[in-house]
Amino acid sequence: MFRINKFIKKGLACIVIAVNVLNMSLVSFANPLAETNGQIEDVKSFEWPEAPEIVGEAAIIMEAETGAILYQKDAYSKMYPASITKIITAIVAIENSSIDDIVTASEYAINSLPWDASKLPMEIGEELTFTDALYGLILKSGNDVANALAEHVVNKFKEKDPNSTTTFESLMTEYAKKAGALNTNFSNPHGLHEDDHYTTAYDMAMIVKSATKNELFAKVWGSGSYLMSATNKYPKDYTIRHTHQLLREDSPLYYEYAIGGKTGYTDEAQRTLVTHSKKGDMSIITVVLKSTTKDIFNDTMSLVNYAFDNFEKAKISDIDPRFEEATDRLSNIFGCNKEDKLVKPIAASFEDLKVSVDLFNSVANSGVAGEVTYSFGEYYLGKTSMLMSAEKEQIIFGEAANTMPEEEEEDNILIINVKYVLAGMLVLLGIVMLFMAIRKMRINHAKRNRYAKKNKRRDVWR
């Protein structure tokens, strides 16, 4: 019996080893350093750069291209945005209007606002070009312009469908969700306080990450000043200046790397500030919420300088050894988009990062085998897709017969993968050993039956 159990154990062991060999390419891709369920364990030899202390109650630093999060302070807590709301008002208006449109201020757009609310100002019936309206919204933070733009967009929906029930606020919230916001709801286009008008520092960073891809938006919110055209109510051109001090060259707080931003204030929200800065290939979004007039610009500059001084961007294909060029046709099966990047601390090596691999259920014909995410502790740094070339996909999934390159068909090249041959041999060996164990069990069982019958006959003749 001991020998039979030994055969069974050896046979099962061979099959288990074979399965591991077959999965070796995926497992080794997921984890060449330390196996932890498709991840690389955190290496404690490196500490995250120490961030500056800030006054704002919530804040975030996000790299705009990769979405990497380099700093966060209560970034997922619900906060009131105040006039940084107008960022999303602007991008929703841009996406639902024409540059040639004329925006007209209604009585409601003007008179529904508190007397002390920030205004361009516009008069009832005043007409602005769409471009001028955007500048008045962002640079001057005109609540009257926000109302006029919202009404303009809703009226365009009603022109297409008189029964339309679309509200501007629903378009704002929908855009935020598509941009990646997790806990945001907008109930007006200007940001004046309402209890159900809220967002988070993370959500605002995601909204800005999306909005700044629009060239018109990026141009408007990056301008320190703008010359407004004369209107049907005001006969002269006039200049307006940005309320964001880091963008104004005439301001003592002017910051050379700032390329866009928006200010905000209400009694409930306190000071809020969103800023986009760029230095080299680093594109940094900072959001600071519920701060003070005295500190918010200094807080922002401290955070931006912290990002520029301590972090760098790198192409994933250049630093992740999994995506090095293959030395043969089936080694390093997976590739990645060579333009995908991550952001990491300058002092950190690649081995300091945590790598998580999400393998998809189906690979054949899709070209994408999974997704690789890079992080450090709570900080997301970047991601890329695991791509499989058509040639390797066909070889692995047996579809290369009619699509193999012509020169390889002529040369009759036989491709042998040692791992698969070894796995097959181990499976075969395991099956043979199991068969021998079963055969041995049947022989022993037959012997026991014959022996029992002989003993029975002897008992009868006694």
Secondary structure by P-SEA (a helix, b strand, c coil): caaaaaaaaaaaaaaaaaaaaaaaaaaaaacccccccccccccccccccbbbbbcccccccccccccccccccccccccccccccaaaaaaaaaacccccbbbbbccccccccccccccccccccccccaaaaaaaacccccaaaaaaaaaaaaaaaaaacccccccaaaaaaaaaaaacccbbbbccccccccccccccaaaaaaaaaaaaccaaaaaaaaccbbbbcccccccccbbbbbccccccccccccccccccccccccccccbbbbbbbbcccbbbbbbbcccccccaaaaaaaaaaaaaacccccccccccccccccccccccccccccccccccccccccccbbbbbbbccccccccccbbbbbbccccccccccccccaaaaaaaaccccccccaaaaaabbbbbcaaaaaaaaaaaaaaaaaaaaaaaaaaaaaaaaaaaaaaaaaaaac
